[in-house]
């Protein structure tokens, strides 16, 4: 799969995921809106129930008479108004139903003095009616309520208490404690008629919005959770695809490198074998020995490369068994350096030693530890333009021994430093094609160091060489 196709698939998947997220958000918003409409309906049903009960209380004939009697004594209504009402009661009582009479009385009373009905509302009954109506509608939220007078532009009753005065002092305290009542959407005219509108009953729910969203919170939480899981899987899948693509490319490079690594010795062995079979050479013992030596050397070289691949396979399957013994790190490094000098000196290079570890004895596998040192020295020599200058240091570090191998090579970029210990990874060397290998050396080094309970790090800059630092414990507590 090429990069263009991969990026196209990623974009389509990202757009699909965004579409799903937007649809879920709109669905949740729609659900909240639907719940709000249902809530509003129940609130107004409750307010209608309260209004009806208040109206029934005010429609009592005895109460009407008593009300007008008091109004007459206080000279608040005229004789015509009182007589009109009394005449309705006396003249129509037989021919009209009680409900019709009460309706006529109420209509006349509202026309005469609707504010009187507003002021006669019993605050205790109002509180009781409202609690019952709210419970009947299964509304379990805290609320504030009040009776508002249009004439005075003020509240007569707030939260079950009469407001003692319509002046600035009383109303300012109400505004501070019940500001939501003034702007609430839940208000209903006290009287169900178009002729008069003395005031309204109002109710306010401070926690309505949080309650609405809380009702969809389980669904929204699950939606966010599953969307997050899908997003995580999407990102993880993309990372895996890129990683696998990179591994595939590295394996292809590995196969190409292995082919070239084996092609040269095989060709050399084939040429040496043909030469030995030549009648002019087969009788010449010196030339036969020379060609046999070439065959053995090239064969050894191939076996060495095969062994590296097999070692990495065993490491990956955790089948390597280390032979732990006490090792003098300084002595092991000296032996490895002596062999490395054979490749360095012909290039006019040198290897300096600063073995300052006073207690260089550690527990490790001698063969693998020697391979680690040789690999790092080999890289220091291979990845150097001109004469290689290498320095190997050891020093004590509490209960560990630290080994540093510095070179004057081409260096490693910051980006490459993240991957140099990956299997099959090889640092790009520009136009140079003389650096051979499978990209297994540093991966092998890292694996063995990890098994030994140590750490390895690199500090490098392009054009200024590299420093590999290995820290190994003196005592081993291997699980393998």
DRENLUMFI-185829 format. One line per 10 residues: their letters; for each residue x, y, z of N, C-alpha, C. Coordinates in pm, whole numbers, plus 50000, padded with zeros to 5 digits. Last residue first. Layout:
! residues N
a = X,Y,Z,X,Y,Z,X,Y,Z  ...
! end
This chain:
! residues 480
xxxxxxxxxx = 51592,48488,53337,51607,48386,53231,51717,48290,53271  51604,48670,53525,51482,48588,53524,51496,48474,53426  51900,48747,53710,51831,48721,53584,51707,48635,53604  52063,48927,53861,51944,48861,53916,51851,48833,53798  52407,48996,53913,52296,48961,53823,52184,48893,53901  52614,49272,54002,52550,49145,54037,52430,49122,53946  52688,49509,53879,52795,49413,53918,52735,49275,53949  52515,49629,53585,52522,49601,53729,52634,49500,53760  52630,49861,53339,52599,49723,53374,52609,49702,53525  52581,50095,53095,52590,50079,53240,52542,49940,53276
xxxxxxxxxx = 52728,50243,52817,52664,50122,52869,52687,50117,53020  52711,50487,52574,52735,50463,52717,52656,50342,52762  52861,50610,52287,52770,50509,52341,52809,50480,52485  52890,50895,52107,52934,50834,52233,52827,50739,52280  53005,51010,51784,52903,50954,51874,52967,50898,51999  53079,51296,51566,53100,51168,51631,52987,51129,51724  53014,51523,51430,53096,51538,51550,53112,51409,51629  52839,51492,51219,52971,51548,51190,53063,51558,51308  52558,51521,51427,52608,51500,51291,52742,51571,51270  52602,51389,51747,52569,51506,51666,52633,51486,51530
xxxxxxxxxx = 52498,51195,52033,52565,51213,51905,52518,51340,51837  52480,50954,52265,52486,51100,52256,52567,51132,52130  52288,50683,52378,52377,50740,52277,52367,50891,52281  52278,50409,52615,52230,50536,52560,52332,50588,52460  52168,50130,52800,52255,50183,52695,52193,50311,52640  52175,49943,53103,52115,50046,53019,52218,50092,52917  52115,49606,53237,52185,49732,53220,52107,49831,53135  52031,49346,53262,51983,49443,53359,52050,49579,53351  52089,49170,53066,52186,49179,53177,52145,49283,53282  51887,49230,52888,51883,49101,52958,51976,49103,53079
xxxxxxxxxx = 51983,49478,52793,51857,49470,52869,51849,49341,52950  52212,49393,52658,52225,49486,52771,52099,49482,52858  52092,49238,52457,52179,49175,52556,52195,49264,52680  51947,49438,52315,51879,49322,52372,51963,49257,52482  52148,49616,52228,52043,49662,52320,51975,49545,52389  52293,49446,52054,52358,49508,52170,52254,49549,52274  52098,49391,51859,52155,49282,51940,52218,49337,52068  52070,49646,51756,51953,49579,51814,51997,49465,51904  52322,49689,51655,52281,49767,51772,52155,49709,51837  52319,49479,51445,52423,49495,51546,52376,49566,51671
xxxxxxxxxx = 52141,49468,51238,52111,49386,51356,52205,49413,51473  52177,49562,50985,52101,49646,51077,52061,49571,51202  52342,49408,50835,52200,49378,50828,52115,49472,50912  52620,49533,50631,52554,49488,50752,52405,49470,50732  52864,49775,50517,52785,49654,50503,52721,49619,50636  52949,50053,50353,52913,50009,50488,52818,49892,50476  52984,50143,50100,53085,50050,50149,53054,49999,50289  52833,50337,49994,52780,50201,49979,52878,50097,50032  52736,50670,50037,52834,50565,50070,52768,50428,50062  52566,50876,50000,52612,50806,49879,52712,50696,49908
xxxxxxxxxx = 52405,50836,50307,52420,50916,50185,52461,50832,50067  52350,50654,50505,52489,50706,50493,52513,50779,50363  52102,50600,50744,52131,50637,50606,52268,50702,50597  52126,50333,50969,52136,50477,50950,52174,50505,50805  51893,50071,50972,52029,50114,50938,52027,50264,50912  51710,49823,51142,51724,49966,51109,51870,49999,51081  51676,49564,51222,51686,49588,51077,51709,49735,51041  51535,49667,51531,51586,49558,51447,51572,49594,51300  51644,49971,51684,51539,49888,51625,51602,49783,51533  51831,50144,51768,51829,50016,51837,51717,49925,51787
xxxxxxxxxx = 51785,50373,51619,51908,50296,51590,51910,50160,51659  51572,50544,51654,51546,50413,51592,51669,50324,51578  51641,50786,51757,51521,50724,51813,51505,50580,51766  51852,50870,51601,51883,50820,51736,51763,50750,51800  51736,50980,51376,51788,50843,51367,51818,50784,51504  51675,51235,51478,51567,51149,51432,51613,51003,51426  51928,51340,51532,51833,51321,51643,51722,51225,51603  52189,51166,51348,52090,51273,51367,51995,51239,51481  52517,51080,51434,52381,51031,51411,52284,51145,51438  52856,51073,51296,52749,51113,51386,52613,51060,51344
xxxxxxxxxx = 53081,50999,51162,52991,51090,51092,52876,51138,51180  53334,50976,51426,53267,50940,51301,53171,51046,51250  53505,50944,51635,53511,51071,51562,53440,51056,51427  53371,50795,51937,53436,50791,51806,53433,50930,51743  53369,50624,52250,53356,50748,52174,53428,50732,52041  53218,50433,52478,53294,50418,52354,53266,50540,52268  53214,50357,52820,53189,50457,52717,53278,50430,52597  53066,50188,53086,53156,50176,52972,53115,50279,52868  53043,50153,53435,53003,50229,53317,53110,50218,53210  52910,49934,53670,53030,49972,53594,52982,50039,53466
xxxxxxxxxx = 52748,49972,53994,52752,49943,53850,52887,49981,53793  52702,50070,54242,52704,49924,54228,52704,49882,54082  52872,50356,54161,52808,50290,54276,52816,50138,54260  53051,50323,53907,52929,50400,53929,52844,50326,54032  53382,50347,53770,53289,50292,53870,53169,50384,53885  53452,50335,53416,53458,50399,53548,53355,50334,53639  53623,50330,53104,53543,50261,53206,53556,50339,53337  53639,50409,52755,53656,50446,52896,53573,50354,52984  53794,50443,52446,53713,50354,52531,53745,50385,52676  53791,50615,52145,53835,50618,52284,53738,50533,52366
xxxxxxxxxx = 53916,50644,51812,53820,50585,51905,53879,50591,52046  53928,50767,51502,53988,50790,51634,53885,50750,51739  53984,50672,51168,53899,50659,51286,53978,50680,51416  54046,50882,50896,54109,50801,51002,54019,50794,51124  53757,50901,50682,53899,50926,50712,53948,50833,50822  53454,50885,50838,53521,50930,50717,53666,50962,50752  53306,50614,50996,53399,50725,51011,53460,50758,50875  53167,50370,51049,53097,50495,51023,53185,50617,51051  53357,50168,51112,53290,50169,50982,53230,50305,50948  53445,50221,51376,53543,50217,51267,53475,50233,51130
xxxxxxxxxx = 53212,50206,51519,53294,50327,51531,53395,50335,51418  53131,49945,51460,53053,50059,51409,53134,50188,51412  53332,49807,51602,53319,49787,51457,53240,49903,51394  53277,49882,51862,53406,49921,51803,53400,49910,51651  53026,49760,51887,53037,49906,51900,53169,49956,51841  53095,49487,51850,52997,49553,51763,53012,49704,51767  53272,49445,52064,53321,49434,51926,53225,49503,51829  53099,49474,52283,53214,49566,52268,53262,49565,52123  52923,49256,52231,52873,49394,52245,52985,49493,52217  53091,49036,52240,53025,49071,52114,52972,49215,52115
xxxxxxxxxx = 53155,49038,52510,53261,49064,52413,53203,49102,52278  52905,48969,52607,52960,49099,52642,53073,49137,52547  52879,48710,52501,52787,48816,52455,52841,48955,52489  53092,48580,52637,53081,48578,52491,52995,48694,52441  53040,48621,52914,53161,48671,52852,53149,48680,52700  52771,48739,53080,52808,48635,52985,52926,48688,52904  52843,48853,53420,52784,48865,53286,52824,48744,53204  52925,49040,53695,52869,48911,53655,52798,48929,53521  53242,49217,53711,53096,49209,53709,53054,49067,53676  53515,49413,53806,53459,49278,53800,53306,49282,53808
xxxxxxxxxx = 53651,49653,53839,53593,49623,53707,53525,49488,53697  53710,49881,54035,53649,49752,54064,53576,49704,53938  53802,50102,53911,53887,50040,54014,53837,49902,54052  53803,50218,53588,53722,50144,53686,53814,50072,53783  53945,50338,53388,53959,50394,53522,53874,50322,53627  54083,50310,53110,54011,50212,53191,54029,50248,53339  54104,50442,52846,54106,50511,52976,54024,50424,53071  54267,50408,52532,54200,50345,52646,54215,50432,52770  54226,50473,52183,54281,50511,52314,54199,50446,52425  54309,50372,51870,54212,50346,51977,54280,50376,52110
xxxxxxxxxx = 54346,50523,51545,54398,50475,51673,54282,50453,51770  54424,50517,51188,54348,50553,51307,54413,50500,51433  54511,50450,50936,54582,50559,51006,54505,50606,51130  54396,50225,50850,54330,50349,50809,54390,50471,50876  54537,50022,50976,54558,50042,50831,54492,50170,50778  54425,50051,51243,54560,50100,51212,54584,50116,51061  54171,49923,51238,54183,50068,51255,54318,50121,51208  54194,49650,51221,54117,49719,51117,54138,49870,51120  54348,49592,51440,54390,49536,51312,54316,49602,51196  54213,49690,51657,54323,49771,51603,54369,49720,51466
xxxxxxxxxx = 54041,49491,51732,53986,49601,51653,54096,49685,51590  54204,49327,51889,54154,49276,51761,54104,49388,51671  54246,49503,52103,54361,49449,52029,54319,49396,51893  53988,49538,52199,54056,49651,52134,54175,49602,52051  53937,49295,52323,53855,49335,52208,53924,49446,52129  54128,49302,52532,54135,49197,52430,54057,49234,52304  54033,49526,52674,54169,49527,52618,54183,49423,52508  53782,49434,52757,53789,49546,52662,53927,49550,52596  53854,49236,52940,53777,49198,52822,53786,49308,52715  53984,49393,53134,54061,49292,53060,53989,49253,52932
xxxxxxxxxx = 53770,49548,53227,53890,49612,53170,53969,49514,53084  53593,49353,53331,53554,49434,53215,53675,49497,53148  53626,49039,53425,53698,49165,53441,53673,49249,53315  53352,48846,53535,53431,48896,53422,53498,49027,53462  53202,48554,53646,53268,48679,53687,53365,48721,53577  52918,48443,53448,53043,48421,53521,53102,48556,53559  52646,48293,53291,52693,48400,53378,52819,48357,53452  52544,48235,52994,52635,48166,53088,52702,48272,53174  52207,48261,52888,52337,48322,52917,52415,48237,53017  52018,48142,52634,52055,48115,52773,52197,48168,52797
xxxxxxxxxx = 51758,48245,52424,51902,48253,52455,51924,48227,52604  51492,48256,52369,51550,48121,52381,51699,48124,52416  51312,48459,52302,51358,48446,52441,51415,48305,52467  51261,48516,52046,51182,48408,52104,51220,48380,52249  51453,48712,52010,51313,48749,51994,51222,48643,52055  51686,48560,52042,51656,48668,52137,51508,48705,52132  51668,48398,51820,51659,48337,51952,51627,48442,52059  51698,48592,51621,51576,48510,51624,51557,48447,51761  51953,48684,51679,51840,48776,51693,51708,48700,51699  52096,48450,51620,52099,48505,51755,51980,48599,51779
xxxxxxxxxx = 52051,48426,51346,51998,48324,51436,51995,48374,51581  52194,48650,51254,52051,48640,51229,51987,48540,51325  52452,48579,51339,52389,48703,51386,52238,48697,51371  52495,48347,51193,52488,48339,51340,52422,48463,51398  52518,48451,50937,52406,48363,50968,52385,48354,51119  52761,48585,50966,52640,48660,50935,52515,48579,50969  52932,48370,51017,52920,48478,51115,52791,48558,51093  52911,48226,50783,52862,48165,50907,52842,48270,51016  53037,48407,50610,52895,48376,50593,52836,48316,50720  53298,48397,50718,53226,48524,50711,53075,48500,50696
xxxxxxxxxx = 53365,48134,50676,53356,48184,50813,53276,48313,50819  53374,48142,50398,53277,48055,50465,53256,48099,50609  53591,48306,50361,53459,48350,50313,53347,48267,50376  53787,48143,50479,53762,48279,50530,53623,48328,50488  53779,47911,50320,53751,47902,50463,53714,48039,50521  53853,48019,50069,53723,47953,50085,53684,47947,50233  54110,48109,50128,54006,48206,50088,53867,48147,50109  54234,47863,50182,54224,47964,50288,54117,48069,50257  54219,47753,49929,54146,47687,50040,54128,47785,50155  54391,47925,49795,54250,47926,49760,54164,47857,49866
xxxxxxxxxx = 54633,47858,49928,54586,47996,49925,54435,48000,49896  54661,47587,49874,54644,47631,50014,54586,47773,50020  54698,47609,49597,54582,47534,49650,54554,47577,49793  54937,47746,49587,54817,47810,49535,54690,47741,49585  55104,47548,49703,55094,47682,49763,54967,47753,49716  55084,47325,49533,55036,47317,49671,55015,47456,49733  54987,47270,49223,55067,47372,49293,55011,47384,49436  54811,47106,49102,54939,47046,49138,55031,47143,49210  54604,47278,49050,54582,47168,49145,54710,47100,49187  54675,47456,48850,54684,47501,48988,54677,47383,49085
xxxxxxxxxx = 54640,47338,48605,54766,47409,48626,54785,47450,48771  54379,47236,48615,54494,47144,48615,54627,47213,48642  54142,47380,48837,54224,47401,48717,54348,47312,48723  54026,47355,49079,54003,47247,48983,54082,47262,48855  54087,47598,49193,54154,47476,49245,54139,47361,49146  53915,47762,49049,54061,47777,49033,54134,47653,49080  53668,47685,49139,53701,47665,48998,53851,47671,48976  53696,47772,49405,53675,47630,49376,53710,47598,49231  53718,48048,49372,53831,47973,49431,53818,47824,49399  53464,48105,49266,53583,48134,49186,53704,48055,49237
xxxxxxxxxx = 53305,48028,49483,53287,47964,49353,53410,47983,49265  53395,48207,49675,53413,48062,49697,53403,47988,49564  53310,48447,49555,53453,48425,49582,53482,48276,49600  53034,48412,49551,53106,48429,49423,53254,48401,49442  52996,48399,49825,52959,48284,49741,53031,48291,49607  53079,48654,49911,53155,48534,49950,53121,48411,49865  52878,48812,49757,53024,48828,49740,53102,48704,49785  52628,48723,49848,52663,48710,49706,52814,48717,49686  52588,48786,50108,52616,48648,50076,52665,48630,49932  52544,49062,50095,52646,49009,50188,52686,48867,50150
xxxxxxxxxx = 52333,49078,49915,52463,49132,49877,52574,49077,49966  52136,48953,50072,52168,48901,49939,52306,48947,49894  52129,49120,50290,52174,48982,50309,52214,48920,50176  52028,49352,50170,52162,49353,50228,52217,49211,50243  51772,49256,50096,51866,49306,49994,52009,49304,50045  51673,49194,50349,51687,49086,50248,51785,49129,50139  51676,49451,50463,51754,49341,50523,51777,49229,50421  51495,49587,50304,51636,49629,50303,51724,49518,50357  51270,49444,50386,51310,49441,50244,51457,49481,50230  51267,49516,50651,51290,49375,50618,51331,49360,50472
xxxxxxxxxx = 51211,49788,50624,51340,49747,50682,51370,49601,50651  50955,49775,50515,51063,49837,50437,51199,49794,50489  50824,49652,50729,50828,49586,50598,50940,49642,50511  50855,49847,50920,50920,49717,50941,50931,49643,50809  50693,50045,50805,50835,50070,50825,50913,49940,50844  50450,49916,50810,50503,49960,50681,50655,49982,50692  50421,49886,51083,50435,49767,50999,50492,49801,50862  50395,50156,51151,50505,50076,51206,50529,49952,51121  50165,50229,51011,50292,50295,50979,50412,50214,51029  49986,50053,51141,50004,50046,50995,50137,50109,50955
xxxxxxxxxx = 50004,50142,51404,50046,50005,51371,50073,49993,51221  49897,50398,51376,50035,50381,51423,50089,50243,51386  49638,50331,51295,49724,50409,51205,49871,50393,51244  49553,50199,51527,49560,50127,51399,49651,50198,51301  49558,50409,51711,49646,50295,51730,49663,50216,51600  49359,50574,51603,49497,50624,51612,49595,50508,51625  49141,50391,51629,49176,50449,51500,49321,50496,51499  49134,50343,51901,49161,50231,51809,49203,50282,51672  49071,50606,51986,49196,50541,52029,49233,50427,51934  48822,50637,51864,48932,50727,51828,49065,50666,51865
xxxxxxxxxx = 48680,50436,51997,48695,50428,51850,48811,50514,51805  48699,50540,52256,48757,50409,52225,48780,50392,52075  48557,50781,52222,48699,50783,52261,48768,50652,52230  48308,50675,52168,48375,50756,52065,48524,50765,52094  48260,50551,52412,48273,50468,52292,48340,50545,52177  48257,50783,52580,48346,50669,52606,48369,50588,52478  48058,50942,52471,48195,50994,52475,48294,50878,52493  47842,50764,52514,47875,50810,52378,48019,50861,52372  47842,50745,52790,47869,50625,52710,47909,50663,52567  47777,51012,52845,47903,50955,52894,47941,50831,52814
xxxxxxxxxx = 47525,51034,52728,47634,51116,52677,47769,51061,52720  47380,50854,52886,47393,50828,52742,47511,50907,52684  47412,50984,53140,47456,50844,53117,47478,50813,52969  47304,51252,53083,47446,51230,53113,47491,51085,53095  47050,51324,53049,47112,51257,52934,47259,51224,52959  46995,51438,53293,46910,51329,53248,46968,51253,53129  47168,51648,53307,47196,51532,53391,47113,51412,53347  47045,51831,53147,47167,51767,53096,47203,51644,53179  46828,51890,53318,46805,51843,53182,46927,51771,53126  46960,51985,53548,46879,51862,53555,46855,51804,53416
xxxxxxxxxx = 47076,52217,53454,47165,52108,53497,47089,51976,53506  46838,52358,53400,46933,52326,53293,47025,52211,53331  46709,52380,53657,46646,52311,53543,46748,52267,53438  46763,52495,53899,46849,52384,53857,46797,52313,53732  46569,52692,53947,46710,52731,53932,46798,52621,53872  46266,52742,53822,46347,52626,53861,46496,52659,53841  45982,52931,53911,46118,52931,53853,46196,52813,53910  45659,53062,53845,45744,52962,53909,45877,52955,53835  45378,53273,53904,45505,53245,53837,45585,53143,53916  45061,53389,53826,45138,53302,53914,45263,53260,53838
xxxxxxxxxx = 44964,53731,53769,45000,53595,53726,45067,53519,53839  44700,53976,53726,44833,53930,53764,44856,53786,53723  44471,54073,53603,44524,54138,53723,44665,54096,53759  44334,54117,53335,44455,54040,53363,44524,54102,53485  44019,54095,53165,44106,54149,53271,44226,54059,53288  43924,53975,52931,43881,54108,52969,43977,54173,53068  44003,53716,52886,44074,53819,52810,44038,53960,52856  44071,53467,53135,43983,53552,53060,44061,53661,52990  44141,53311,53386,44139,53264,53248,44037,53344,53168  44352,53468,53618,44216,53447,53567,44219,53411,53419
xxxxxxxxxx = 44631,53465,53643,44549,53413,53752,44408,53381,53704  44843,53355,53379,44748,53454,53431,44657,53390,53535  45156,53217,53444,45021,53193,53398,44928,53295,53463  45493,53132,53359,45398,53223,53425,45261,53206,53360  45790,53045,53294,45676,52973,53350,45589,53070,53430  46008,53185,53230,45917,53155,53119,45790,53087,53168  46125,53450,53444,46090,53310,53419,45994,53295,53302  46205,53695,53527,46234,53659,53388,46193,53517,53352  46128,53707,53794,46091,53816,53704,46103,53775,53557  46243,53482,53910,46098,53490,53899,46053,53599,53802
xxxxxxxxxx = 46517,53525,53928,46468,53437,53822,46318,53444,53804  46549,53673,54158,46560,53742,54030,46503,53658,53916  46505,53649,54439,46428,53574,54341,46429,53637,54204  46671,53809,54597,46662,53666,54629,46591,53585,54522  46658,54063,54478,46789,54005,54509,46780,53854,54529  46385,54106,54459,46465,54101,54336,46599,54034,54363  46316,54118,54729,46264,54009,54647,46347,53992,54521  46444,54351,54801,46487,54226,54864,46439,54106,54785  46299,54532,54648,46442,54515,54621,46495,54387,54683  46045,54520,54763,46066,54463,54631,46213,54445,54598
xxxxxxxxxx = 46090,54647,55011,46043,54509,55005,46075,54446,54872  46184,54904,54923,46262,54820,55016,46223,54674,55004  45990,55020,54754,46121,54984,54701,46196,54887,54790  45660,54883,54831,45761,54987,54815,45894,54932,54769  45464,54714,54894,45497,54722,54753,45602,54827,54726  45512,54505,55177,45496,54639,55121,45532,54634,54973  45530,54236,55250,45460,54331,55337,45432,54465,55272  45445,53959,55071,45538,54071,55066,45472,54188,55140  45376,53654,55228,45326,53780,55177,45439,53883,55176  45525,53346,55127,45518,53457,55222,45464,53581,55154
xxxxxxxxxx = 45562,53149,54934,45473,53120,55046,45460,53231,55148  45738,53274,54747,45778,53152,54818,45697,53129,54945  45571,53571,54768,45695,53510,54718,45730,53392,54808  45302,53774,54674,45345,53657,54751,45472,53602,54686  45307,54001,54518,45226,54002,54640,45269,53890,54734  45549,54177,54332,45502,54049,54381,45422,54069,54509  45462,54437,54093,45537,54383,54208,45475,54250,54249  45300,54619,53956,45427,54574,53898,45520,54521,54008  45052,54680,54033,45162,54736,54114,45300,54703,54058  44910,54546,53828,44878,54683,53865,44993,54751,53938
xxxxxxxxxx = 45004,54288,53820,45034,54375,53706,45011,54522,53741  45153,54103,54069,45045,54199,54041,45087,54288,53926  45230,53762,54109,45273,53892,54059,45153,53978,54024  45320,53530,54336,45202,53589,54273,45239,53731,54236  45581,53278,54297,45525,53402,54348,45398,53440,54273  45853,53046,54368,45727,53086,54306,45677,53216,54367  46118,52821,54300,46073,52944,54363,45944,52985,54293  46223,52480,54357,46163,52587,54279,46136,52709,54366  46392,52171,54298,46368,52287,54383,46313,52400,54297  46222,51893,54148,46325,51997,54145,46289,52108,54243
xxxxxxxxxx = 46064,51674,54038,46140,51668,54164,46255,51767,54162  45759,51619,53914,45870,51714,53902,45941,51720,54036  45518,51475,53875,45649,51406,53894,45768,51498,53866  45281,51600,53883,45349,51600,53752,45489,51535,53760  45221,51586,54148,45136,51512,54053,45201,51502,53916  45403,51768,54251,45422,51625,54277,45341,51540,54181  45287,52005,54163,45422,51969,54117,45449,51821,54138  45044,51994,54302,45044,51993,54155,45181,51953,54100  45133,52006,54570,45056,51890,54522,45062,51880,54370  45261,52255,54574,45337,52133,54606,45267,52010,54551
xxxxxxxxxx = 45041,52420,54513,45156,52414,54422,45238,52288,54447  44870,52386,54730,44824,52351,54595,44943,52331,54500  45036,52486,54939,44989,52347,54940,44949,52302,54799  45067,52752,54862,45186,52667,54878,45147,52519,54872  44797,52832,54869,44875,52841,54745,44996,52749,54751  44735,52802,55137,44670,52715,55038,44748,52715,54906  44899,53006,55234,44918,52868,55282,44856,52770,55183  44804,53240,55112,44942,53194,55086,44966,53050,55127  44506,53292,54951,44562,53239,55076,44701,53182,55048  44415,53585,54786,44475,53450,54772,44540,53410,54904
xxxxxxxxxx = 44325,53845,54792,44259,53748,54881,44315,53606,54870  44453,53984,54596,44497,54007,54735,44437,53907,54831  44314,53895,54373,44457,53869,54383,44504,53880,54527  44059,53998,54419,44080,53853,54416,44227,53818,54435  44116,54270,54391,44069,54216,54518,44086,54067,54527  44179,54318,54133,44291,54313,54229,44247,54256,54362  43931,54342,54004,44006,54214,53994,44120,54204,54094  43659,54485,54050,43787,54502,54120,43867,54371,54116  43464,54464,53835,43458,54569,53936,43596,54593,53998  43537,54246,53684,43520,54374,53617,43519,54489,53717
xxxxxxxxxx = 43541,54049,53875,43666,54084,53810,43657,54217,53740  43266,54044,53934,43361,54085,54038,43494,54124,53975  43160,53948,53695,43126,54082,53741,43226,54133,53843  43276,53692,53692,43299,53785,53582,43270,53927,53624  43174,53580,53926,43319,53601,53913,43350,53701,53803  42904,53570,53862,42952,53649,53977,43099,53683,53960  42905,53399,53645,42856,53535,53628,42906,53625,53740  43005,53166,53769,43078,53228,53658,43037,53373,53639  42803,53113,53952,42937,53148,54002,43019,53214,53892  42598,53051,53774,42585,53166,53864,42722,53213,53912
xxxxxxxxxx = 42699,52821,53657,42669,52939,53574,42660,53064,53659  42719,52650,53876,42840,52686,53805,42818,52811,53720  42450,52619,53947,42542,52687,54040,42667,52734,53968  42232,52695,53669,42311,52604,53754,42405,52685,53841  41939,52899,53675,42076,52868,53632,42140,52765,53726  41692,52921,53810,41694,52885,53668,41832,52846,53616  41751,52987,54074,41666,52872,54043,41678,52826,53898  41920,53204,54074,41962,53086,54150,41880,52963,54112  41867,53442,53965,41906,53335,53873,41935,53202,53944  41807,53619,54168,41715,53601,54057,41747,53480,53971
xxxxxxxxxx = 42017,53611,54360,41878,53586,54400,41788,53550,54282  42257,53658,54216,42247,53543,54307,42101,53508,54335  42202,53891,54080,42237,53768,54005,42216,53646,54091  42162,54062,54294,42050,54030,54205,42077,53904,54124  42421,54080,54395,42317,54017,54477,42197,53978,54392  42543,54215,54181,42588,54082,54219,42481,54009,54299  42403,54454,54180,42410,54371,54059,42448,54229,54095  42451,54557,54435,42315,54515,54399,42316,54423,54277  42722,54619,54413,42678,54520,54511,42540,54466,54473  42715,54809,54208,42797,54688,54191,42749,54579,54286
xxxxxxxxxx = 42554,55004,54319,42515,54940,54193,42588,54809,54174  42694,55099,54537,42571,55020,54558,42531,54945,54433  43057,55053,54481,42932,55127,54488,42813,55035,54508  43338,54976,54684,43254,54956,54566,43123,55030,54586  43462,55068,54908,43549,55042,54793,43469,55012,54668  43367,55122,55163,43333,55215,55054,43423,55196,54932  43392,54936,55350,43511,55020,55330,43493,55118,55216  43153,54809,55319,43181,54879,55445,43299,54974,55430  43192,54697,55071,43091,54800,55086,43117,54882,55213  43387,54509,55124,43419,54615,55030,43321,54731,55045
xxxxxxxxxx = 43246,54338,55292,43362,54412,55344,43397,54528,55254  43060,54248,55107,43015,54314,55230,43127,54399,55288  43210,54123,54919,43145,54248,54882,43092,54325,55002  43295,53905,55080,43393,53995,55016,43330,54128,54982  43059,53782,55145,43141,53840,55252,43240,53940,55196  42982,53699,54893,42899,53792,54968,42980,53863,55077  43192,53530,54832,43162,53643,54746,43082,53747,54823  43171,53335,55025,43291,53419,55023,43268,53543,54940  42930,53224,54952,42939,53289,55083,43059,53381,55086  43007,53117,54702,42905,53223,54711,42912,53297,54843
xxxxxxxxxx = 43331,53070,54578,43235,53036,54684,43135,53150,54702  43534,53132,54410,43399,53128,54355,43292,53090,54458  43780,53109,54522,43727,53244,54511,43584,53248,54458  43824,52834,54497,43816,52894,54630,43748,53030,54624  43838,52811,54219,43731,52745,54292,43714,52804,54431  44077,52951,54175,43951,53004,54122,43832,52944,54195  44262,52777,54290,44247,52912,54346,44115,52974,54301  44226,52563,54118,44191,52546,54259,44176,52681,54328  44317,52670,53878,44180,52622,53889,44137,52610,54035  44585,52725,53941,44493,52834,53908,44348,52791,53924
xxxxxxxxxx = 44683,52463,53976,44685,52558,54088,44586,52672,54062  44649,52364,53717,44582,52298,53829,44574,52392,53949  44820,52533,53576,44676,52535,53548,44596,52472,53661  45064,52449,53683,45018,52586,53708,44869,52599,53680  45074,52186,53583,45073,52209,53728,45020,52349,53760  45086,52242,53313,44974,52163,53364,44960,52184,53515  45330,52373,53307,45209,52450,53281,45083,52374,53321  45500,52153,53367,45498,52270,53454,45369,52350,53433  45453,51981,53153,45414,51938,53287,45406,52056,53384  45561,52134,52943,45420,52094,52941,45372,52057,53081
xxxxxxxxxx = 45830,52149,53021,45750,52271,53014,45601,52239,53017  45904,51878,52991,45909,51941,53123,45820,52066,53125  45881,51851,52716,45798,51768,52804,45791,51828,52944  46080,52031,52641,45941,52053,52600,45845,51974,52688  46305,51905,52754,46266,52038,52800,46121,52068,52763  46317,51668,52609,46293,51661,52754,46246,51795,52808  46379,51783,52361,46254,51709,52377,46218,51698,52525  46633,51889,52416,46524,51978,52374,46388,51911,52393  46774,51654,52469,46759,51754,52575,46643,51848,52543  46757,51538,52215,46698,51468,52330,46675,51565,52445
xxxxxxxxxx = 46903,51720,52065,46762,51700,52035,46690,51633,52152  47154,51676,52181,47092,51807,52191,46942,51798,52164  47193,51411,52103,47186,51443,52246,47118,51579,52266  47202,51448,51826,47101,51361,51884,47083,51392,52032  47426,51611,51799,47295,51663,51760,47182,51579,51819  47623,51429,51890,47602,51555,51960,47464,51612,51928  47600,51226,51697,47573,51195,51837,47546,51322,51917  47679,51371,51471,47544,51315,51478,47506,51283,51622  47947,51425,51541,47851,51536,51521,47707,51486,51531  48054,51165,51548,48057,51249,51668,47956,51363,51658
xxxxxxxxxx = 48019,51085,51281,47952,51011,51388,47944,51096,51515  48189,51273,51156,48047,51268,51125,47967,51198,51233  48438,51198,51259,48384,51330,51290,48234,51335,51265  48456,50946,51138,48454,50956,51283,48398,51091,51328  48467,51022,50870,48357,50937,50917,48343,50946,51069  48706,51166,50867,48581,51234,50836,48461,51154,50885  48885,50955,50930,48875,51072,51019,48744,51147,50996  48850,50788,50707,48817,50738,50842,48799,50854,50940  48945,50960,50506,48807,50911,50502,48762,50863,50640  49212,50989,50591,49124,51107,50583,48978,51065,50582
xxxxxxxxxx = 49306,50724,50572,49308,50795,50700,49212,50913,50700  49282,50679,50296,49203,50598,50390,49195,50667,50526  49474,50865,50208,49334,50878,50165,49241,50801,50260  49709,50761,50317,49660,50891,50364,49514,50913,50325  49722,50523,50165,49715,50518,50312,49659,50649,50368  49751,50619,49906,49633,50540,49942,49612,50537,50092  50002,50748,49937,49884,50824,49894,49755,50750,49931  50181,50543,50003,50149,50648,50100,50022,50722,50064  50068,50212,49899,50152,50331,49892,50099,50439,49987  50085,49880,50000,50000,50000,50000,50088,50125,50000
! end
